[in-house]
Amino acid sequence: MEELKKALDEIFKDDIIKIVISNKLNKEVKYNKIAVNLKETNKGSFYQIEKFTDKQVFHENVNIEIIKEKVYECLNGAYKQLSAWSDNCTYDMKISKKGKVFLGKKKSDNSKVAKKGHNKEKNYILKEGMIIEPLIDLGVFTKEGKVINSKYDKYKQINRFIEIIDDEIKKNDYKELTILDFGCGKSYLTFVLYYYFVKIKNINVKMIGLDLKEDVIKKCNEIAQRYKYDNLHFELGDINGFKYNNKVDMVITLHACDTATDYALYNAVKWNSKMIFSVPCCQHEFNAQMKADELSILTKYGIVQERIAALMTDSVRANLLECAGYKTQLLEFIDISHSPKNILIRASKSNVSKEKREKSLKEVNNLIETFNFNPTLFKLLKNDNLI
């Protein structure tokens, strides 16, 4: 197509920083859209091509000298639209079904486009352009898979959680997993996780969401059926006393209030789960028990006591998981400016040395004695001889 080549010649006379190819000619075209972004590194510049299907994104790094030919190959006979940006101009190309090319060019300050591209350079697992129904229903994505500007912080938070799980998942070649999500609530993150495991990681998962609200459980099961998420279902039940007789590979608990987190962690240890991911909430137990004559400065001011008690609660939980044979980390889940409930406990079953287990238990006992604590998780694990 000579017209197309001439139009691309005109566009690439400029220093292009970004290209989006979209509007498929027919259903047989494999990719929903193709994005091309200029990348600048210490070793030089190159273009990265991203090709989007409904489920995945494929990357290719291309030398600057051949990018025009690559764009022609991607566009020719497959798409009806191309948009391109340089620092000072915006280009809009339309291609008719008969191959007629219409190219528009206008002067514009695209410094924000370049800055936006730099800020979004992070290689998110859930990328823009993917058609992820839970993110669309949640209002994070448009129907075309574009992040809604006002929801970009939520988009980053969801990706952050997926990344924390992915860091653990990629250590092993998992073919199948059984996952329990305690206190799942409206469950949009549960649905996103199911998408990640099944569509992105190609892992055969059985996933169960548990919550106390009957109407929520009913609605979540209806949504799972609508999405055709066949191995995801939801049950009515309390974290405390929930019975499950089969193996459980992963336990997730997000914002389970107060000691509900402890019961979830206890169940995970009892089931000998491979992985635990927990974002605690409303740590009231230690705050109510906290007494320390020698360290009364920590209990003198209510807000200080509340925050210290919350941090101590999660430190004790992490240590107790180490005592039970888990390699444990406390991670920042989201920026504290967005939510003070920003600590995530990540634990994986491991060969924790006897020396380390004993040291962790001693630290817990020291804290219990100093502040008169009586931790729920400590009692549960102790009574079952799990620590």
Residue pairs with C-beta under 8 A, 6 or more apart in sequence:
1 76
1 77
1 99
1 101
3 99
3 100
3 101
4 72
4 75
4 76
4 95
4 99
4 101
5 72
6 101
7 93
7 101
7 103
8 68
8 71
8 72
9 68
10 103
10 105
11 84
11 91
11 93
11 103
12 67
12 68
14 86
14 88
14 89
14 91
15 86
15 87
16 36
16 38
16 67
16 84
16 85
16 86
17 37
17 38
17 85
17 86
17 87
17 110
17 113
17 114
17 117
18 35
18 36
18 37
18 38
18 84
18 85
18 113
18 114
18 117
19 35
19 36
19 37
19 71
19 82
19 83
19 84
19 85
20 33
20 34
20 35
20 36
20 82
20 83
20 84
21 33
21 34
21 35
21 36
21 71
21 74
21 75
21 79
21 81
21 82
22 32
22 33
22 34
22 79
22 81
22 82
22 83
23 79
23 80
23 81
24 31
24 32
24 78
24 79
24 80
25 77
25 78
25 79
25 80
25 97
29 78
29 79
30 51
30 53
31 51
31 52
31 53
31 58
32 52
32 53
32 54
32 129
32 131
32 145
33 52
33 129
34 49
34 50
34 51
34 52
34 74
34 79
35 49
35 50
35 52
35 129
36 47
36 48
36 49
36 50
36 67
36 70
36 71
37 47
37 48
37 50
37 117
38 45
38 46
38 47
38 117
39 45
39 46
39 47
39 48
39 61
39 121
45 64
46 61
46 62
46 63
46 64
47 61
47 62
47 63
47 64
47 67
47 70
48 59
48 60
48 61
48 62
49 59
49 60
49 61
49 62
49 70
49 74
50 57
50 58
50 59
50 127
50 129
51 57
51 58
51 59
51 60
51 74
52 127
52 129
52 130
52 145
53 130
54 130
54 131
55 130
55 199
55 200
56 130
56 199
56 200
57 127
57 129
57 130
62 70
71 82
75 82
75 95
79 95
80 94
80 95
80 96
80 97
81 92
81 93
81 94
81 95
82 91
82 92
82 93
82 95
83 90
83 91
83 92
83 93
84 90
84 91
84 93
85 91
85 110
85 113
85 114
86 110
87 109
87 110
87 111
87 114
88 107
88 108
88 109
88 110
89 105
89 106
89 107
89 108
89 110
90 105
90 106
90 108
90 110
91 103
91 104
91 105
92 103
92 104
92 105
93 101
93 102
93 103
93 104
94 101
94 102
95 101
95 102
96 102
120 128
124 155
124 159
125 159
125 162
125 163
125 166
125 196
125 200
126 132
126 135
126 155
126 158
126 159
126 162
126 192
126 196
128 141
128 145
128 146
128 147
129 144
129 145
129 146
130 145
131 143
131 144
131 145
132 141
132 145
132 192
132 195
133 191
133 195
133 227
134 188
134 191
134 192
134 195
134 227
135 141
135 155
135 158
135 188
135 192
136 142
136 143
136 145
137 188
137 223
138 151
138 154
138 188
139 148
139 151
140 147
140 148
140 151
140 154
140 155
140 158
141 147
141 148
142 148
147 155
153 338
156 334
157 333
157 334
157 338
158 189
158 192
160 333
160 334
161 189
161 333
161 344
162 192
162 193
162 196
164 277
164 331
164 333
164 344
164 346
165 193
165 196
165 275
165 277
166 196
166 201
168 275
168 346
168 348
169 201
169 203
171 348
174 201
174 203
174 249
175 203
175 204
176 203
176 204
176 205
176 206
177 197
177 203
177 204
177 205
177 206
177 249
177 250
178 205
178 206
178 207
178 208
178 246
178 247
178 248
178 249
178 250
179 193
179 197
179 205
179 206
179 207
179 208
179 248
179 249
179 250
179 251
179 252
180 207
180 208
180 210
180 244
180 248
180 250
180 251
180 252
180 267
181 187
181 190
181 193
181 207
181 208
181 209
181 210
181 252
181 253
181 254
182 210
182 239
182 242
182 251
182 252
182 253
182 256
182 260
182 264
182 267
183 210
183 211
183 212
183 239
183 253
183 254
183 255
183 256
183 257
183 260
183 264
184 190
184 209
184 210
184 211
184 220
184 234
184 254
185 211
185 216
185 254
185 255
186 216
186 219
186 220
187 209
187 211
187 216
187 220
187 223
187 234
189 254
190 207
190 209
190 220
190 232
190 252
191 223
191 224
191 227
191 229
191 232
193 207
193 252
194 205
194 207
194 229
194 231
194 232
195 229
197 203
197 205
197 207
198 204
198 205
198 229
198 231
204 231
205 231
205 232
206 231
207 231
207 232
207 233
208 232
208 233
208 234
208 235
208 244
209 217
209 220
209 232
209 233
209 234
209 235
210 234
210 235
210 236
210 237
210 239
210 242
211 217
211 220
211 234
211 236
211 237
212 236
212 237
212 238
213 236
214 236
216 234
217 234
217 235
217 236
220 234
221 233
221 234
224 232
224 233
224 234
239 253
239 256
239 260
239 263
239 264
239 267
240 260
240 263
241 263
242 267
244 267
244 271
247 271
247 272
248 268
248 271
248 273
249 273
249 274
249 275
250 273
250 274
250 275
250 276
250 277
251 264
251 265
251 267
251 268
251 271
251 273
251 275
251 276
251 277
251 278
252 276
252 277
252 278
253 260
253 261
253 264
253 265
253 277
253 278
253 279
254 278
254 279
255 279
255 280
255 281
255 341
256 264
256 278
256 280
256 281
257 281
257 282
258 281
258 282
258 283
258 284
258 285
259 285
259 376
261 278
261 280
261 281
261 317
262 317
262 375
262 376
262 377
262 380
263 376
263 380
264 278
265 276
265 278
265 317
265 320
265 321
265 345
265 377
266 377
266 380
266 381
266 384
266 386
268 276
268 347
269 321
269 324
269 326
269 381
269 386
270 384
270 386
272 349
273 349
274 348
274 349
275 346
275 347
275 348
275 349
276 321
276 326
276 345
276 346
276 347
276 348
277 344
277 345
277 346
278 317
278 344
278 345
279 333
279 341
279 343
279 344
279 345
280 310
280 313
280 314
280 317
280 341
280 343
280 345
281 341
283 309
283 310
283 313
283 314
285 313
285 375
285 376
286 309
286 310
286 312
286 313
286 316
286 371
286 373
286 375
287 305
287 306
287 309
287 310
289 371
289 372
289 373
289 374
290 298
290 299
290 305
290 308
290 309
290 371
290 372
290 373
291 299
291 371
291 372
292 298
292 299
292 370
292 371
292 372
294 370
295 370
295 371
298 304
298 305
298 308
299 305
312 367
312 371
312 373
313 375
314 330
314 343
314 345
315 330
315 367
316 364
316 367
316 373
316 375
316 377
316 378
317 345
317 377
318 328
318 329
318 330
318 345
318 347
319 328
319 360
319 361
319 363
319 364
320 360
320 361
320 364
320 375
320 377
320 378
320 381
320 387
321 328
321 345
321 347
322 328
322 352
322 356
322 357
322 360
323 357
323 360
323 361
323 364
323 381
323 387
324 381
324 386
324 387
325 349
325 350
325 351
325 352
325 357
326 347
326 348
326 349
326 350
326 352
327 347
327 348
327 349
327 350
327 352
328 345
328 346
328 347
329 345
329 346
329 347
330 343
330 344
330 345
331 343
331 344
331 345
331 346
332 342
332 343
332 344
333 341
333 342
333 343
333 344
334 342
335 342
336 342
357 387
361 387
364 375
364 378
367 373
368 374
368 375
368 378
378 387
380 386
381 387
